[in-house]
Amino acid sequence: MYEPPTCVSWPLLAVVWGTTLLRLALVRSTVAERRMNAALVFASLSLVLQRSLAQTWLDRWFGYGFANTLSNVCIILTAASLISLFSAWALGPARLPRIHVVSLSMCAVAGAILIGLSTPARSRGVAIADEGGWPFAAYCITYAVPILSVALLNLWISLKAVRTATPGRERRVFLAVIALSLFEVFDMGVVVTTGVVNAVSEDNALTESHSDSGAFIRLLVVSAGALISVGPVARVLGHRRRSRQVARRLQPMWRTLTGAVPEVVLELRPADRRALSARSRLDRMSVEMRDAIMILDRHVVFELGGHTGAASPVVTATRLHLACLARRAGHRAHGTGGTAHLFTTDVGGEPWELARLADHWRDAEHVAAELWARRLPQFGGPADPSARVPAQV
């Protein structure tokens, strides 16, 4: 069988397996995502089984052509996963909850038929395509029917969805899926035609031509499917990177706030803490900071001794720093009951709002330290100016 050049096959294999492994690690929260992952695993295995090293070992133990047959079985199981995936898209994941098990079982039976049909030829040391006849025609039809069903089903769903898809990336993805489905319909038609022509004619030029190009076609089709499914991986990685960046910006502010109000920190077992995603860590950090600000609200003062003309985020951060200093020093809260001034309404609780405040946290720390050192009454100092002594801050 024709094998694509190494300079072409290895980069495409890297793309397929890289996408598969990343999706298994990052994109598996929904039913549709898990079924897509299963399809990619089977398709990736089919490509590995077409490599010369895998074929040498498997053919040595199970007979000539077994690796190619097993690769075809993996492609049929890929079709089973895609059938259940498209049913989830068209009908919803709750409509046919056992469709994946049923489709895998039916395609596993079809795979067993392929192995059974190829056994006599393998026992004689030849590939079933070389032996030809009606067994090869049955082999081609058994192989093509599940894949043809998937291509037609996917084409029907995509043609309906592309009409209502939003212009841009979503529409381009559906158009790519339509093109890939049309190609698969054509290719499976060639497979069935090849089997029938081989059975009724002694000339097997069509069989040899399709057999030689089959490996390369499969590699290109699976690579195209991997590229289509890489979008969610890129989005997850982008969200994770942005969450980590925001968490790093919030870290100094979070340490100061939770140091003054340690009771807001939600304790977790180490195993549970490690299991948190980057987004979950950021959400927990934001909740803890918001809770700390609500508690510090009763320690916030508004008279900053002439510093209120500074930029608004710096003023807000300065007030929070002073509230932290007051609470740590044990000063009495002054906004109680109905007289609470609700400073927290001025501080947003979303991560991006807190991050905007955290960007000025270091500057506000120096301003707060200077104000606190004056020992003014609003910062816990005595009302008599002669009794004030600069605090050691």
N, C-alpha and C positions, 0 to 999 in steps of 0.2 A: 504494500500500500504506500502511496505517496505520503511523505512526511514533510511538512513545511520547513523552510530553512530555520536554523537555530536563531538567527538574528531577528526573525519574525515571531517564531513560536514562543520563545522564552519571555520576551516582554509582554506578549498577550497573556501568557500563563500567569505572569506576575500580577497583571492587572486583575485577572479573574480571581485568583486566590487571595490577593490583597483585599479586594472588595468583599469576598466571602468572609474572610476572617474578621475584618472590621465590622461587618454587619452582625456576625455572631456575637461579637463583644459589645457592640454599642446599640444596635437597632433590633430589639426583640420584644418590645413592650406590648404590641398588639398582635392579634391573630394573623392579620394580613402580613405583617412583617416577619413573623415566624415561618409562615408558609413560603414567602419569598426566599428566606434564608435556606429552607429545605431544598427548594428548587436549585439554588446556587450551589449547594453542597453536592447534589447529585450531578449537576452539569460539570462542576469542577473535577469530580472524580472521573467522569467520562473522558475528559481531556487527558488526565494522567494515565488512564488505561490505554490510550492511544500512543503513548510514548514507547519508543523501541525497547527500553529497558524493561518496562512493565510487560510488554508483549512477549519478550524473550522468556521471562520467568514463568508467566502464566501459561504460555503455550507449551513450555517444556513439561509442566506438571499436568495440564488438563487437555492437551491436544492443540494442534495448529488451528488458529482462528478463535480460540476461546476468549482472549483478551478483547478482541473486537466485538464479540457477542456480548460480553459483560459490559463493555462500554455502551453498547446499544441499549442494554437493560437499564443502565443508569439514566440514559436519555429518556426512556419511557417513564421512569420514576420521576424525572424532572417534569415531564408532562403531567403526571398525576398531581404533583404539588402545585403546578400552575393552574390546573382545573379548579382545585379547591381555593386557590388564591382569587381567581377571577369570579368564582361564585360568591366569595365574601365581598368583593367589590360591587357586584351586581345586585346581590340579595341581602347583604349584611351578614356579619359573622354569626348572628344568632339563628338565622333561618335554617341552615343545614350544618349543625354543629359537628356531625360525624362524617362530613363529606371528604375530609382529608384521609381518614382511615379507610373509607370505602374506596376512594380513587387509588390510593396506594395499593390496596389489596388487589383490585382488579388489574392494575398495571403490573403488579408482581406476578400475577397469573400469566399475563401476556409475556413477561420476561422469561418465565419458566418455559413457555411454549417456544420462544426463540432458542433457548438452550437445548430443548428437546429436538427441534428441527435441525439444529446444526450438529448434533451429536454423531449421526452416521458419517457425515463428511469428515468431521474431526478424527473419528476413529480410523479413517483411511488416510489421514495426514494431509487433507486438502481443505481449503476454505469453502464454505457453502456457496459463495458467489462463483467460485471456479467450477463447482460441480453442477450448478444450475438446476434446471428442471422445475417441476411444480413445487417441490419442497422450498426452493429458493423464492418462488413467487409467493408462497404462503408466508415465508419469513419476511419478505418485504412488506406485504400487506399488514401482517401483525405488527410490525415495527411502525408503519406509517399511520395507521388508524388513530392511535392515541394522540400523536403529535399533530395530525391533521385536525382532529377534534379541538385541540387546544388553540391552534391557529385560527380556526373559524370562530370559535367562541370569543377569543380575544379580539378578533377583527370586528365582530358584531358589537361588543361592549365599547371598544375604542371609537368606532364610528358614531355611536350614540353620544359618548361622552365628549368628543372633540367639538361638538356643536355648542355645548354650554360651557366649555373650558374657558378660563380667563386668558386673554391674549398674553403671550410671553412664554415663560418657561413651561407652564402646565400644558399649553397647547402644543408646544414643540415636542414634549415627551409623548403625548398621545399620537402625534404624527409619526414619530420614530417607531412607536409600537405598531402602528398600522403598517408602516413599510416593512418592518420585520415580520409581521404576520403574513403579509402578502408573499414575501419571499419564502416563508416556510410552507405556505399552501402550494406554491409552485414547486419547491424542492421535494415535498412529499408526493406530489403528483408524478414527478420524475422517478422517484423511488418505486412507486407502484408500477408505473409503465416499464421500468427496467426489469422488474421481476416477471411481469407478464410476457414481455418481448423475449426474455431469456428462455421462458418455458416453451414458447411456441416456435422459436427460431433457433437454429444452431449458431447464428452469428451473435456473438456476445460482445460486440464492440461497445454498445451502449453501457453494458454492465461494467466493463473494464474502465470506461471513461468516468462513470459516476463513482466507482470504487476508488479510483485514483484521486478524485477531487473531494471525496466525502470528508476526509480528515480536515482538510483546510477549510471547507465550508463550515464544518461544525465549530472549529476554533473561532472563525470570524463571527458566527451567530452567537455563541456563548459570550464572546468578548463584548459584542454589542449589547447583549442583555445585561452584562455586568456594568457596563457604562451607564445604561439607563437607570439601574438600581443604585448607583453610587451617590445620587443626589441626597437621600436621607442621611447617609454617612457623613457627607460634607456638612450638612446642616447641624447634625449632632456635634461634630467636632468644632464647628464654629460657635455654637451655643456654649459648649464646655469651655472653650478658650475665653470667650467673653465673660462667662461667670467667674472664672479664675482671676481674670484681670480686675473685675469689680471687687472680688473678695480681697485681693491684695491691696486695693485702694482703701477698703474699709477697715483693714486690720488694725492700724494704729488707733482709730476712733473706737473700734470695738473693744480693744484692750482697756482704754481709759474708762469707758462707760461701764463695762462689766467689772472693772476693778472697784468702782464706786458702788455698784449695785450687783454684787455677785449672785444674788438669789435669782436673777433672771436667766442665768445660764442653765440650759436643759441638759442634764447629765445623761450620757449614753454609755452603754457598754462599748469597749474598744472594737469589738466585732461589728456592732451596729454602726459605729461612727465610720469605720472603714468602708462599709457598704453604701454610704451616702454618695450620691452623685454630686458633681460640682454644682449643679443648679440647686440641689437640696441643701448643700452646705451654705450656699449663699442665702437661700430663703430662711434657714434657721438663724444665720447671723443677723439678717435684717429684722427678724421677729424679736430676737434678744435685744438688739439695739433700740428698737421702737419701744419695747417694754421698759428698758432702762430709762429712756427719755421721759416716758410717762411718769415714772416714779420720781425722777429728778425735777419734774415740773414744779413741785412745791418748794424747791430750793433756788429756782431761777430768780435773778434780780434783773431789773431793767435799767437802773441807773449805773452807767459804766464810766462816769467821770470824764465826759468829753470824747469818748471813743465811739459814740453812736453814729458818727459821720462816716465811719469806715464802710467797706463793702458789706452788703447784707449777709452773705454767708460767713464772713469773718465775725461779724457781730453775733450771729446766732451761735457759732461755734464757741466764741468767747464766753457767752452766757452758759453754755453747757459745761465748759471747763470749770467755771466758777461754781456751778451747781455741784459738780463732782468734788471739788475741793471742800465746799461747805458740808456735804454729806460725810465725807471722810473725816472731817474735823469734828463731827458730832453736833453741828449747829441745828437748831430747831427749825423744822419746816415752817414757812410763813404763809403759804397759800392753802388753807384748810377749808373743808366744807364748801359752802356756797361762795366763798371768796376766792376760790382757786382761779388763777388767771388763764389757765389752759394754754400755756406756752406751746404744748405739744401740737396744737392745731397749726402752728406755723412751721412745723418740721414734717416734711413728707416721710412716709414710711416705706416707699418703694426703693429698691436697691439703687436705682440711678439717682434718686433724690438724695439719699444718704451719701452716695459717692460724691456728689457735687459739694456737699458739706464737708466730707472727709478730705477733699482736696485742699481745704484751707485750715485743716486741723492743727498743723504744726505752727503756722503763723498765729492762730488764735491762742495756742498754748503760751506763747511768749507774752502776748497782751494780757492774758488772764493772770499770769505770774506777776506781772508788774502791778496790776490792779490789786491783787490779793496782798501784796507786800505793803500796800499803803494802810492796811488795817482800817479801812473805812467802815462805818457802822453797817452798811448793807452787806459787807463781807464778813461780819462777825466781830468787828472791832468795837471799842467803847465809843459812846456818844461824845465824851469829853475829849477834845483834840489833844489836850496835854497828857492824857493817859495812853495815847497810842504809841506802840513800839513796833517798828518794822518786823514783820514775821520772817522767819527763815524759810524760804521757799526754794 
